[in-house]
């Protein structure tokens, strides 16, 4: 009887372990392994030239500029989980939550959002598929803006992005590829290496707007000048 | 002398992609200001310390010292809420693109306590 119970338990435990996909867990950026310079068209270069980092960065409003912006952020966690067969991504940065629809399921696409349910159209609508050991998330319909807020690499509303995840030993690799027929002449590719944190949940970020208005107001009041 | 270091991502390659880009919002020029702590915003995505200097007539008296996220500091076991408002400080850091801003390299209190980006420890 004991042997039978042990055998049944072993089957359940093995099943549970197999159900855990290799990409699941809480991850943190280990390093950017490779990044191709964005292959900008003339129009792409014009949009980049117009970028004003002091005003155009959505981070100043606690909003993610792009998928590239989220994944490139140092020291912040991302949880990737399958819950009842549905993919859920929890990004610590700006408390972004994503629930891509299964590819081909015909489900209505949902926008990424934060814990206050503020929607983030810059991240587009997303579908996912699990292909063997790889997880692939495809997104389209990003709002126009900037993929990289440091360099001002532009993001068009006619582009697409693919995030492909796979394991390499203890690390989770992420290849993020942007394609845009108007702004890029070829693929813009960033390869990330993520490390497991061993945590089971992602802490709440509680972002406070990082704009400079309040500070400029301090000096304006002190000097009797108008706020710039 | 107490010597408290705080690890920050300031000098790491990753900082080029930080919340608002450290690489582009701050120059490589190292500057120093001295004054009193007026305000500390220990929060995400950036911790900010406002320092008031003895400014000349018409000169802006407040400096905004920016640093890493609260969550980054907390993972290093550092609580900036413990620093008293009104403390006299000397601060060095990378001069910002915006007027009167810098990215923290080292903050020294009158009692010798230091916050810097070089490592963790106390002596």
Interface residues (C-beta under 8 A of the other chain):
Chain A: X29 X31 X32 X53 X54 X57 X59 X60 X62 X69 X72 X73 X74 X75 X76 X92 X93 X94 X148 X149 X150 X151 X203 X205 X206 X207 X208 X210 X212 X215 X218 X219 X222 X223
Chain B: X9 X12 X13 X14 X15 X16 X17 X18 X19 X20 X21 X23 X24 X25 X41 X43 X44 X45 X46 X48 X50 X55 X58 X59 X60 X61 X62 X64 X68 X69 X71 X72 X75 X97 X98 X100 X101
